[in-house]
Amino acid sequence: MGYIEELRAVVGTRPLIFVGAVAILINEEGKILLQQRRHPNGAWGIPGGLMELGESTEEVAIREIFEETGLAVRDLQLINVYSGSDQFIVAENGDEFYVVTVAYYSNEFEGSLQVDSSESIAMAFYAPEELPNSIVKSHRLILNEFFKKYYNELPVQMKK
């Protein structure tokens, strides 16, 4: 049982604050890796997850990406930190939490892409202009900022 499961056993579903990290991986063709998540509802998102005790946010991103994709990431670059009332989530099981998400990007990774079927339906690299429509809301904000800062234009699907 991990830290979050142990904490939930004590406090139930009441709102908590969790810290997580995600990382946008860019391949040599300029495409980004997205993960089709089992929850919520098969939406696509950026690989990453929540912090365990004693981890740095960089370690969270590196560990979660390896666990979910089989890829070993190096040289993470900070995009931004996301927090606040708009980062409130109610999980399908009723657990409530606010998440502080630290977002990174990297084009330095190695390994062969694998899908962790316990968390993911699929993994795929997408060109910025070909992103799927169903993207996790908070990840859409991160992708918007990433594209504005680093691609200098916003893909049509990402515009509101």
C-alpha positions, 0 to 999 in steps of 0.5 A, a space after each residue: 500500500 502506498 502513501 496515498 492509500 494509507 492516508 485515505 484509510 485514515 481520512 476517508 474521502 475528505 479533501 486533501 492536497 496532493 503534489 504530482 508531476 507530469 512530463 511532456 516527452 517530445 520525440 525526434 519528429 517533434 511529436 509529444 507522447 500522450 497516454 490514454 488513461 483508464 480513468 477518467 473515462 478514457 481521456 488522454 493526458 500527459 504521463 505522470 502521477 502523484 508524489 510518494 514520501 521523500 520524492 522530489 517532483 523530478 523524481 516523481 516525473 521520472 518514476 511515473 513515466 518509467 512505470 507507465 511507459 517503460 521510458 527512462 527520462 533525462 534532462 527535465 525542463 520546467 514548464 510551470 507549477 499549477 495549483 489553486 481552486 481550479 485544480 480540485 478533483 473528485 475521483 470516481 470513488 468519491 475521494 476529493 483532492 486539490 493537486 499541485 502539479 509540476 509540469 516538465 518537458 524533455 526530448 531526452 529519453 530512451 527505452 521501448 514504449 510499453 503500456 501499463 495496462 493497469 493505468 493506461 489503454 494506449 500510448 501514442 506520439 501526436 503532432 501538435 496539430 493532431 492531438 485527440 479531442 478528449 484530453 484531461 482538462 488540467 492537462 489541456 491547460 499545461 499543453 496550451 502553455 507548453 505550445 504557446 511557450 515552445 511551439 509559438 503557435 496553438 494547435 487548432 484542437 487546443 484552442 478554446 
